[in-house]
Amino acid sequence: MQQTRGRQMEAVFSCMWVSSLVKVYPDQMPQEMAEKGLVALKKESVSVQIAYRYAGEREEFGEVKMHLLREGREISSPGKEEETAFHCTEEETIRCKKKEETAPCLRIRQVNLVPCAYPCHPKRDEDYDRTKPGLYPDLLRKIPEEGFPLIPGQY
């Protein structure tokens, strides 16, 4: 609960796992992944999205806390020595992957919306997600120091 000018306001935050192949639009609830576990071979990359929705009254900022478990035991989290790629540059991430073979390296990014004025030609097939201009998820960026934006009413 948060206090706002003498009245209580309940901020609601929900999130879900979404395939990295799915576009998460701000006005449409994405389909949640059925399987929450991620499996990869050694030295293989795995990608996943976490779509979130905030129902507070004003824009806030959230922070990311990530812990990886193997057989119920924590193997990597921000702040542990083997986890050096949380907010690092591309070169540092690659160096970490070459050094550490046992603990995975994490790279966390936020997906930013970009304006799209011409998403498709009027003569098109039926396989487009959307055909109208709008904001489309596209640009991957590092999460800023102040955190990721919690914008009310959108994913």
Buried (B, 14 or more C-beta within 10 A) or exposed (E): EEEEEEEEEEBEEEBBBBBEEBBBBBEEEBEEBEEEEEEEEEEEEEEEBEBBBBEBEEEBEBEBEEEBEEEEEEBBBBEBEBBBBBBBEEEBBEBBBEEBEEBBBBBBEBBEBEEBEEBBEEEEEEEEEEEEEBBBBEEEEEBEEEEBBBBBEBB
